[in-house]
Amino acid sequence: MDREQEEIQFLGFFGILKESFNIVSSWRKIFTQITLSLIIPLSFIYLAHVQISEILFTDIMHNEYILDGTPEGTSSYDRISNMLSSEWTAFLLFKIGYFIFFSILALLSTSAVVYTIACIYTAKEITLKKVMSVVPKVWKRLMFTFMWNFIIIFAYNIVSLLVLILGIFVLGLIPVLLIVFLVLFLFVYLIGFFYITVIWHLAAVVSVLEESYGLNAMAKSQALIKGKMGVCVAVFFVVGLCFVGVQMMFEILVVLADDGLGKRTGFGVLSLVLMSIVMLFGLITQTIIYFVCKSYHHENIDKSSLADHLGGYLGEYVPLKSKDVQLEQFEV
């Protein structure tokens, strides 16, 4: 559908969701291809990780329970202790391997979807072959931004942990104040964590469509969401809620269920489909939000400059300069 550039800034919560649905319905073929090649494998890895983690952790907890009832110094105790060490090592290695593969595939999926939507808005011809040839180049910039986001999240968690320990140490002897502190701490921590997450999602789009990446992209993202914080939070919260809902459904109906293999497989396939849909729409909405925020701050990208920028990925990389502003229309 055609939409005046000046109108983009007025898209609210439902407008962004409607725009996302319109894009998918109008470009089913390319998004179906991206979903089959990247999004479904990404969703499968995530759900498989949930299932395998449960199996490994259950075995560890079972052996921990047996170890507690085994006398120390016996051969059985040593055998179980060695087994636990091996299981914990396998569990940690699995988590590390999962994190690496999931992160790589997530960044590749983000690159593909953002690039595709930008091509759609500039009326640029787009095929899966072009997308897949561009993705590795975009991915490098996106990885740099992701690493900085990881560092920020790590530092945030360390500081939060220190504050938590200090609060418990100071207020530990006053139960009422300790409870109030823990509730407030959890509330503030979740708000801060969600805020960083929102900035990261928008920074991912900035890294693909502009010359900024890394800390510069994070700073640019933080500036863009000013004035549109409510809409950004609402959209990402709903997407996150859907994500958690699908995961809970998978855990209840597949991971923890005692039903037959056929029934669990059916629910597993359903969970995979729903998770893929949620991930795809999450990536699409974050790209739409980027254009909404750009329009709101009157930093509208010139269509011809954006088209040249996107075309540059197919040859020598040509970053989009911040001076390239004012796009008359988005065409979807």
N, C-alpha and C positions, 0 to 999 in steps of 0.2 A: 504494500500500500504506500501511497505517497504522503509525505508529511513535511510541512514547512520546518526548516531548521529551528526557527524561533519557537516553534511549538514543542520541540523535544524537551525543553527544560521544564515544561509543565506536566510531563508524564509523572503520575503518582504511582502508588503501589499497584493498583489494578491495571493502570496503563502499561507499566513495564511488563507485567505478566502477560497481558493481551498481546503486546508487541512480540514477546518471545514466542507465543503460540503461533502468531501469524507468520513469523520467520520460518519456523519449523514446517508449518503446513504448506508454505509457498515453495520451500526448497527441500522437500522430503528426500529426494534422491541423495544429495550430497550429505545431508545429516544422517541418513540411514547408513551410508557407506562409512562415515566417520565413527558412528556408533558401533558398527560391526567390527571395524578394524582397531579401534582404540578404546572406546567407552566400555563396551562389554568386557573385554579383557581386564580393564581396570576394575570394574565392578566384581568380576570373578575373583581376582587376586584379593580384593578386600574381604569378600565374604568367605573365601577359602581360608584366609588368615584368621578370621573369627572362629571358624570350625576347628582348624588345626591347633590354635592357641588353647581352646577349651580342652581338647584331648590331651595335649602335653601338660597343661597345668593341673588337670584332674589326676593324671598319673603322679605328678610331683606331690600333690597334696596327699594322695593315698600312701605314698612311700614315707612322707613326713610323719603321717599318723602311725604307721608301723614302726618307724624309727623311735618315736617317743615311747613306745611300749617295749622296746628291745634293750636289754641290759648293755651298758657300755663295756667295751673291752672284749666282747665276744666276736666270733667270726661273722655271725649274722649281722651284728651292728656295723662292722667294717664293710661288709658286702653291700648292705643297704645304703650306707653313707657314700660309698664310691658310686653306686648307681644314681643316687641323688645328685652328686656332683656332675656326673655325665648328663643327666636330664636337665639340670639347670644350664649347663653349657650349651646343650642343644637348643633349649628354649631361647636363650639370649642370641645365639647365632641365627636362629630362625627369625627372631624379631628384627635383627639388623638387616638380614637379607630381604625380608618383607619391606622394611622401610625404604631400602634403596630401590628395589624394583617398583614399588608403588609410587614413590616420588618421581622416578623417571617417567613412568607411564602417565602419571597425573600431569606433569609438565608438558609432555608431548600432546596430550589431549587438550590442555588449555591452549597451547600454541595453535593447534589445528582449528579449534572452534573460534578463537578470537580472529585469526587470519581470515577464516571463511566468512564471518559476519562482516568484517571490514570490506572484503571484496564484494559482498552483496550490497552494502550501502553505497559503494562507489560504482555499482553496475559493471564490475569487472568480471570477466569470464572466469569461472572457477570449476575445477575438476578435482577429483580425489588425487590424481597423479601430481597435480601442481601443489596441492596441499601437503602431500607427503614429501615432496621435494623441498618445500620451504621449511617444514617443521624442524629439522635438525639445526638450521641456522637460527631460527627464533628461539629454540630450546636453550641454546648457550646463554643468551641474554637473560632468559627467564630463570635459569638455574642460578645465576649470580644473584638475582633478586631474592630467590628462594633461600639461598644460603644466609643472606643478611636477615631475612625474616626468622629463620631458625635461630640465629644468634640472639636476636631481640627477644624471641619467646623464651629461650634458655635463660637469658639474663633476667627476664621478668619473673620466671619461676624461682630462680635463686633468691632474688630480692624478696619475693612473696614468702618463700620458706623461712628466710631469716626474720621477717616481720612476724610470721606465725609463731616461730619458736620464742621470740622475744616477748610476744603478747602472752603466751602460755606461761612463760617463766615469771612475768610480772603479776599476772592476774590469776595464777594457778590456785592461790589460797582463797580466792573470792569467787565461789561457783557462779553466782548470778552475773557478775561482771564478765567472767570467762565465757559464759554462754552467749551474752550479748556481743562480746568481741568476736567470737567464732562466727556468729551469724552475719555480722557486718563485714568481717573479713571475707567470707565466702561470697557475699553479694558484690563487694568491690572487686574482688579477684575475677569473678565471672564477667563483670562489665569490662574490666581492662582487657581480659583475654579476648572477648568478643570484638572489642574495638580494634585490637591489633589484627585480628582475623579479617575484619572488614577492610582495613587498610591494605593487607596483603592481597586480597582478591582483586582490588582495583589496581594495585601496583603491578599485578601480573599483566593486566591489559595495557597499562602504560608502557611496560617493558617491550611489548610487541609492537605497539603503534607509535611510539615516540622514541626520541634519542636517549631518554632517561632510563636507567636501570640500576639495580642495586639500591643503595641508600637514597639516591636521587629519585628513583621511582617511588620509594616509600614516602618520601617527603612530598612529592608531587601528588600522590594519592591522598595523603592527609589534607593537603590544601583543597583538592577537588571535592571532597565529601563535605566540606563546610557549607552549610546552608541546605544540604540534602541528606543530613545525617539520619533524620527520621525515616525517610524512604529507604535509604540504604540498610539501616538496621532492620526494618520491617521485612524487606525482601530476603535478606540473608538469614534472618531468624526463621522465616517460614520454610525456606529451602533446607536449613539445618534441622528444623523440626521434622520435615519429611524424611531426611536422611536418617535421623535417629529412629524414627518410626519404622522404617523398613528394616533397619538393623535389629531392632527389638523383635519385630515379627520373625525375622530369620532365626534369631536366637531361641525364641519360644517354640516355634513350629518346626525347626530343623535341628538346631544344635542340642537343645535340652529335651526335645520330644522323645517319647518312647514308642511312637507309631511305627508302622512298617516302613521298609525302605522305599517302596513305591510312593507312599504318601509324602514322606519327607523329601523325596526327590522332586515331586511336583511342587511343593512349597518352596523348595530351593530354587527351582527354575523361575517361579513367580517372583521370588525375592530378587533374583538376578535381573529380571526384566524391569521391575520397579526401581531398583537401585540405579540401573543404567539410565532410565528416564530422569530420575532426580539429578544425577550427575550432569547429564546433558543440559537440562534446563538451568541448573546452577551456573554452568559455564556461559550459557547464552545470556542469562539475566545480568551477570556481572559485566558483560560487554555492553549491554544496553545501558546499564547504570553509568558506565564510563562516558557514553555519548550524552546522556542526560546531564551529568555533572559538568562536562565540557561546555554544553550549551548554556547551562545556568550561569557559569562564570564568564560567558561570552568569549570562550576560547575555541570556538568552532573551527574544526579542521577543514581546510580547503580540499574539496573533493579531488581535484586534479593532482594536488600535492600528495594526498593520501594514496591515490592510485599509483603515482610514481614510486612512492615509498614501498608499497606492497609489491610492485613489479620489481623493485630492486632486490628483493629476496630471491628472485629467480636468477639474478646475475650477481653483480657486486652489491653488497649491502649498502643501501642509501637511507640513513636515518631521517625521520620526519622532524624538521626543525620547528621550534615553538612559534616562529614568526609566521608559519603557514596557517593562516586563520581564515575564518569565514567560509562556511559551506552553505550554499543556498538551499539545498534540499537533500534529504535522505530519500533514497528510492529503494523500496523493498518489494 
